[in-house]
Amino acid sequence: MASGKTCPDCGSSNLVDDSLYSQCQLVCADCGSVVSEGLLTTTRSEEIQGTDVRYSETTVVVKQPCRNQIQGLKRVRALCRILRFPRVIEETAESLFQRAYEHPAFLKVSLQKKEVLGGSCVLLSSRQHNWPVAMGTIYSLLEASEHAMGMVYNELVKILNVEAPSHSIMDLLQSHCHQYKLSPADVPEVFSESAARLVERSAQLLELAADTWLVTGRHPVHVLAGVVYLAWLSLKPCKARLGVQLARFCRLAKVGLPGRAALRVGELKEVLCQLGRELPWLRGTPVEPRTVATVTADILAHRVLLMRKAMRSFERELQPDPAPRVKPAQTPPPRVKPAQTPPRGVKPAQTPPPSASLPRPRPRGSSLPRPRP
């Protein structure tokens, strides 16, 4: 309602603004008469209505995600919930997937690569929030290859230009041990083991493996599987457990068998055997790989001392054997012929003294003989 003005026809002060196209009018609400009219616009910038609008602007709609992108987001959420990630990690993974999916590098790729892209986003999000998860855990859930997962992950980090902190193998140990179903409700009593004891013994074996260079350059999941298996054997080294091989142990614990875990188990057993032979109370007793679990607790308790002794023994084996000293050949003394005694009645020949055989010097003052003419 405009203040200070009245309608000239009826005298009412109930005046309202009425916008008619590009002009504004002041109209009386009681009688409907026009009290005043607005000015015409003089420039194009003052016009509010009646301007030309492009056809593309009238038909524009908000871009909706495609069917494959929606399926990828569902797979990302499913992976996060299977791994029991917090909500913040799930939201970060969804944001990374949307950014990567709309990037030109991932637009015209196969559906398999887009599926691996979702797993790579989950892995990257977990590392950004310091939630340790191995790459092998994710690509096993996706049933993808290790090579494809690593290639897509490196490409994702490079394209999005994000920081991807790496975790040590010790950070992965606790979450890996909790995957093994070894409670009394899942396995027989002789095979059951608490997760806390399994983590503690596995950590000791993992430190030993790291000190002996068995972790460097190896896949972490394979090393962890071998460490957990040996820890389970050594916690209760009875006859029933010692007869369980790695493949059967994985079936009992309801986990998958990594490809090269058996090789890692063999390497760890070889190291334990070398250290077990240095135990003083086992001198002369053979320490074999199939029974080394019975002395694993003693080896881990004296690990530092046994490693020093093993290194000294190894260095002594590397040193070449000193060559035996050869005594110089002693030449026998020359044989002296015995003096021959002359027969009876024959006088021995007297040798003149050395001075008699030498020429005598001429007396002083004597002249040399003159030469004959």
C-alpha positions, 0 to 999 in steps of 0.5 A: 500500500502506497502511503501519502497518496489518495485516489482522485476519484473516490478519495481512498488511500488503498492504493496498490502497485500493479505490474503490467508487462514492463510498466508499473502502475499505481491502482486504487483497490476500491474503484480500480482507477489508475492513479499513476503510471510508470515510465517507459524503459529507455535502455535494454538493461532496464527491461525485466520482461519481454526479452529474447530467450534462447530455446536451449535455455527454455528446455534445459534440465538438470543432468541426471546420473546414468544407470551405470553410475547409479549402479556404481554408487550402489556398489560403493555403498555396499562395499563400505557396509560390508567392511563396516566403515563409518558414515564419513568414509562412505560419503567420501567414497561416494564423492570420489566416485562421482568425481572420477566417473565424470572425468573424461579418462573414465567415461569411455571405459569398460564396465569391469573397469568402472566396477574396479573404479568403485573399489579403488574409491573405497580404498582411497577413502579408507586410507584418507581417513586412516582406516587400514584396509588391504587392497587384496581385501577389496579386489577379492570382494569384487572378484577382480584381478590384482593387476587391474585394481592396482592400475586403476587405483594409481590412475585414480590418485593421479587424475584426482590429484589427491593425497593417498597415505600408505599404511604399514603392515602392522596397521593391517594386522588387527583387522586381518586377524578378526576375519578368522572365525576361530571362536568355540561357536565356529570350530571345535574346542581344540581348534578355537583361539581368542582374537586377542591372543592371536593378534599378540602372537601374530604381532611378535611373528610379524616383527621377526619376519620384518627383522629378517627381511621377509616382509619387504617386497612381499604382498601383505595379505600373503604375509599376514596369512602365513603369520596368523597360521603359525601363530595359531599353531604355536599357541597350542602346539598339540598333535591335532593342530600340528597335523592341520595344513594351511589350506585346511586352516583357512577352511576352518577359519572361513577365509580364502587361501591367498595364492603365495601364503604357503611360500611365506609359511615355508620362509618363516619356518626356515627362519624359526628353525635356524634360530631354534638351533641356537637355543642352548637346551636344544643343542644336538636336537634336530629342529624341523619345520613340522615341529618348530611350532613347539619351540616358537614361544621360546624363540620369540622370548629370546629373539634378539639374542638368538638372532645375534648368535645366528648372525655370528654363526652365519658369518663364520660359515662365510669366512674361507677356511685358513690354508694349512701351514706347509713346513719348508723342506729341510735339506739334509746336511752334506755327507762327509766322506770319512778319511781313508787311512793308508795301509800299514807301512805306507806313509801318507802324502804330506800336502805342502802348506798353503804358503809353500805353493804361492810364489815368493815376492821378489826382494826389494832392489832387484831388477826385472830380467831384460828381454832377450834381443 
